[in-house]
Amino acid sequence: MLWTWDKTDAVIFQGVLSAAASFLVSTATGRCCWTLFLGLWLVTSAVYVIAAALQVSPEGRAVLITGCDSGFGFDLALHLDKLGFRVFAGCLLAVGGGEGSRRLRKEGSERLHVLQLDVTSSEQIRKAVEEVKKTMPKEEQFWGLVNNAGWATYGELEWVAMDTFRRITDINVFGLLAVTKAFLPMIRRSKGTHTKSHRVILCPILLIITYNITFTTRYV
């Protein structure tokens, strides 16, 4: 199991919770509870480490992530690469020399492959599928797809042009469907997983109606 900073943070957090619980017990009983603190921290940390070790092994598994030029997609691509997955990072500006794609090529290992991928382009999606098939060793499986690419703009309904609605729907809805449909056969063969990075939001967010309209379609 690869030890990462997030695991360190989790163990420290368990220590904070253990200290808080021990302090409450000490206040209630009037006795020092160092033994309780250390015991709680040891047990909770051990449970966390064991649970983390039981997670999916990255060996022989490949994942594709869309929208890796910046933000969550960029960070996730590097994180999964460090965990040992083969990562295909789809970037809108991979060919155009975008900063995100340059950093991924520089900071990633030989397992991280940057792909030119505009989710609204059927031709680029087709080429991405071909590139993944060509790059993956035969013994590896295409195990996961993260549809992270998305676009949002601000404005209430009366303010936003219909062309803006069409663009955001092309990216956030039809782009997601097109990429999923293209890679789903490979995922099914490996019994992998498909996910969307955005969380479910059940109520509209003020001033971003153009983004909210796509959530009901993204979570069916």
Residue pairs with C-beta under 8 A, 6 or more apart in sequence:
1 49
1 52
1 53
2 82
2 83
2 84
4 79
4 82
4 83
7 48
7 49
7 52
10 48
10 52
11 45
11 48
11 49
14 41
14 44
14 45
14 48
15 41
15 45
17 40
17 44
18 37
18 40
18 41
18 44
19 37
19 41
21 36
21 37
21 40
22 33
22 34
22 36
22 37
22 40
23 33
25 33
25 36
26 32
26 33
57 84
58 80
58 83
58 84
58 85
59 84
60 139
60 140
60 141
61 85
61 86
61 140
61 141
61 143
61 144
61 190
61 192
62 85
62 86
62 87
62 88
62 132
62 136
62 140
62 141
62 142
62 143
62 144
63 80
63 85
63 86
63 87
63 88
63 143
63 144
63 145
63 146
64 87
64 88
64 89
64 90
64 115
64 128
64 132
64 142
64 144
64 145
64 146
64 183
65 73
65 76
65 77
65 80
65 87
65 88
65 89
65 90
65 146
65 148
66 73
66 90
66 117
66 119
66 146
66 147
66 148
66 149
66 175
66 179
67 73
67 90
67 92
67 119
67 148
67 149
67 150
68 74
68 76
68 77
68 89
68 90
68 91
68 100
68 101
68 104
68 114
68 148
69 91
69 92
69 93
69 98
69 99
69 100
69 101
70 99
70 100
72 148
72 197
73 89
73 90
73 146
73 148
73 149
73 197
74 89
74 100
74 103
74 104
76 146
76 148
76 197
77 87
77 89
77 104
77 108
77 112
78 104
78 107
78 108
78 112
80 87
81 87
81 108
81 109
81 111
81 112
82 109
84 111
85 111
85 143
85 144
86 111
86 112
86 113
86 136
86 140
87 108
87 111
87 112
87 113
88 113
88 115
88 128
88 131
88 132
88 135
89 101
89 104
89 108
89 112
89 113
89 114
89 115
90 115
90 116
90 117
90 119
90 128
90 149
91 98
91 100
91 101
91 104
91 114
91 115
91 116
91 117
92 98
92 117
92 118
92 149
93 100
93 101
94 101
94 114
94 115
94 116
94 117
95 116
101 114
104 112
104 114
105 112
105 114
108 114
113 131
113 135
115 128
115 131
115 132
116 124
116 127
116 128
117 124
117 125
117 128
117 149
117 179
118 124
119 125
119 147
119 149
119 171
119 175
119 176
119 178
119 179
120 170
120 171
120 174
120 175
120 178
122 178
125 178
125 179
125 182
126 182
128 182
129 182
129 183
129 186
132 142
132 183
132 186
133 186
136 142
141 189
141 190
141 192
142 183
142 186
142 187
142 189
142 190
142 192
143 187
143 190
143 192
143 193
144 187
144 192
144 193
144 194
144 195
145 179
145 180
145 183
145 184
145 187
145 192
145 193
145 194
145 195
146 195
146 196
146 197
147 176
147 179
147 180
147 194
147 195
147 196
147 197
148 196
148 197
149 171
149 175
149 176
149 179
150 171
150 172
150 198
150 211
151 167
151 168
151 171
151 172
152 168
152 208
152 210
152 211
153 160
153 164
153 168
153 208
153 210
153 211
154 207
154 208
155 164
155 207
155 208
155 209
155 210
156 207
156 209
157 209
160 209
160 210
164 210
165 210
165 213
168 210
168 211
168 213
168 214
169 213
169 214
172 211
172 214
172 217
172 218
173 214
173 217
173 218
176 196
176 218
180 194
184 194
186 192
187 193
187 194
196 218
196 219
198 215
198 218
200 215
200 219
201 212
201 215
204 212
205 211
205 212
